Amino acid sequence: MNSYFISHGRKFKGRPITTLPVVLNKDLSRLLDSQLTLHLTSLEDLEHLKSIAQNRQSWLKVAARIREAAEASTSTETLKALSQVKSMA
C-alpha cells in the first residue's frame, strides 16, 4: 500500500480507477465528527491509520463511526430516491 502514495510522474487519462485507498478515503471523509478527522491521501495518513489500528479499542470506535456514517448516508440517499420517484408519479 505504501507504493500507492509514491508519485510515478504521469497521470492516466480517463475515468479514475477505484482502488482500496480511494474507497477508504471516501469512507473516512463521511465522518463528520470534528474530533475525528481522518483521511487517506498520503503516506503520513496511512501511517496514522496504522497506529490507530494497532489499538483495538480505538480501531473499533473508528470502524463503528464509519459504519454509522455509511448507514446514515445510505438511508438519506434512499429517501431522496424515493421522493424523486413520488414526484414523478
Steps between C-alpha positions, in 0.01 A plus 500: 500500500798730554578493127154641424599837647834523319460727198585335171506827310232453239125496535267287294222651295144391548293384788681466834564143607318395814760358735495402866666827615243702303209307656648527849556874461141544386377306803721704733381826346141412596593545864364835607628480857730794564698298755583234243621634167668224305609488140696261283670719246867467595753265651476693828125438510562130443750486787254682727225250415742214566575639845127527576444144376764367741274598791198272476267725701584806291460309174161360603382854577617625160340203322171557684495868402572416136219243503256748658591769246458255211161384627383859547620589151328198349170575671519864391568396140211254513263770627609737222446233237155418638398866504613536138293196399195636681537840334512333158173314561 
